[in-house]
Amino acid sequence: MANQDAPFGLKPVGKVSGNRDSGGTTEYDIAACASAIYQNDPVKMLCTGTIGVAAATDTLIGSINGVFYTDATTSKPTFARYLAASNSATDIVGYVNDDPFTVFEIQSAGSGAHAQGDIGSNADLATYAAGSAPDYISAVEAVDTQSATAATLRIIGLSKDPDNNDITAANVNWRVLIAEHFYMTTTGI
């Protein structure tokens, strides 16, 4: 059966140990900017002490789960799954799934089939693709090419979703860990 082509970014699905403590997020500041941040977008630590959307080979801190800010127009406290572009609030915080042992699911980009041997290999993120209305979910995918060399993600298994775990078809959903995690590297920003 063909897999569904519906990218969704880095969606947290559990932890390596399998324990129940897998839904926690940490609060990070986000600077007002012209870019939008969508739910499940991969994020990185910036040298300004804030977080921002990560590019293909950046060291990740996790994936965004939602944001909170005081709306600059209405002065109302606002919680949302995403941050709209050109938000001028001065108190934006993002809630990030940042545990280095969080297991995420991500869709593989491209049109190629995969093999069981891809499990245990590494992959980078594909070029950043913004989500869209009305769901505001990330459109980020993993590259279709896996390797043994250093990369952002470590593939640890197939998705449990029967609509996207056909390894012989394109757009398979992988279960991954962030191999190049900000909290697990020895270098800073």
N, C-alpha and C positions, 0 to 999 in steps of 0.2 A: 504494500500500500504506500502511496506517495505521502511524504510529509507535508504539512501545511507550511507555506512561506509566510510567517507572521513574526518578525523579530520583536523582542521585548526587552532587550538589554540584559543586565546581570540581575536576575531574579533570585533572591535568597530562598533556599529550600530546606536548610537544616545545617548541621555541623558535622564535622568529620567524626566526632565521637558518637554521634547519634543521640546525644542527650537532649532534653527538652528545652534547655536554655539557648534557643537559637533565634529569638525574635528581638533581641535587644539592639538598640541603636544609640549612637553617640551624637551629641549636638555640636555642630561646627558653624562658625561664622561664614557668611557668604557676602562678598562685597557687591554693591549694586553695580550692574553691568548691562550691556546691550544683549547678551546671550541668554537664551532660555535654558533651563535645566529640567529635564523630564524624569518622571519616576523610573527607577532602575538604571539611570545613566551612570556610567563609571565616573568616579570623581578622584581627584588628586589633591594633595596639599600644595598650596602656592607659597611662594617666598614672602607673601604679604601676611601670612598667618591665617589665611582664609582658604576655602576650598573652591575648586572650579571643575568644569567638565574635563575629563582626561582624553588625550589623543591616543592613537593606536599603540604606541610602545611606551607610554608613561608608566611610572610606578604608581600603582593605585592604592587608595586608602579604603575603597569599598564602593558601594552603590547607594545612590540617594533614595530615601524612602518617602520623603516629603519635606516641606518647608513651613516655617512660621515667620510672620512679619507683621508689622503694623502698616496697613495700607496707607500710602502717602496722600491719597485723595480723600478717602472717607475717614481716616484715623481709626479704623476698626481693626482689632486683632484678627489675623487671617491665617488659617492653616490650610494648606493645599498639597496635592500630590506632586505638583510641579511649580516651577518659578517662571512666570511669564517673562518674555524678553522686555528689556528696558524698564524693569521694575526699579523705581527710585527710592524704595524704602531704605532706611539707614540701620535697621535692626534685624536683617534677614539671618535666620539660622537654618541650617539643613540638618536633617536627621539621617545619619549614614549607617548602613550595615557594615561595620568596620572590623569585626572580629576576624583575625587572620585565618581562623579555622572554619569560617562560614563556607558552606557548599552553595554554589550558585548554579542556575541553569542559564544557558545562553545558546542561541541558534547559530549554526554554522552557515556562513555566507557561501555563495557560489552554487554551482550546478553539479558538482562532483559527488560521487558515492564515496563512502568511507569503508574502513575495515575494522574488525575487532582490535587489530594491532594499534590503532590510533589511541586507544585508551592507555594512559601512562605517558603520552607525549605532550608536547607544549604547543600553544598557539597564541598569537597576538590578537588584539582586537582589530577588526576591520576599520576602515576610515569612518570617523564619526558621522552618524546619520541622525539628525534630529527627529524626534517624534512629531506627532501632529494631532490636531483636534479631531474628534472630541475626546479621545481617551488620554492624551498627553503621556503615553508610555514611550520609553526609549525605543529607538530603532537600531541600536547598536548590535552588531553581530561579531562572532569570532571569524577569523580568516579561515578559508577552506583548506589551507595547507598546514599540516602538523609536522613537528620536527623534534629532534632530541636536544637541540640547542636552546639556550635561554630564551624565554618568551614570557609574556604577561600572565598567561593562564596555564594551568596544568589540568589536562583532561583526566578525570577519575572515573567516568562511567557514562552510560547512556541515560537519557531522561526516562522517568517512569510513565510519562504521558504516552499512551498508545497511539496517539495521532502524530507523534513526532519522534519516534524512536526506531524508525526503519533505517538501519545502518547502510543499506544498499541504495538508498535514495538521497537526493539533495536535501538540504535544509534540516539536517538532523539536529536535535537539541542535545547538547552535551551537559553533563554535570561536571563542574570545574571548581578548582580552588584558585585564588589569586596567587600565582607563583612569585611574582615580584610585588610583594605587599610592602607598603611604607613602613609598617611596624616590624617587619622582619628583615629589613635591609640595614646595612651598617653605615650607609651614607645618608646624609641629610639633604635638605633642599638648598 
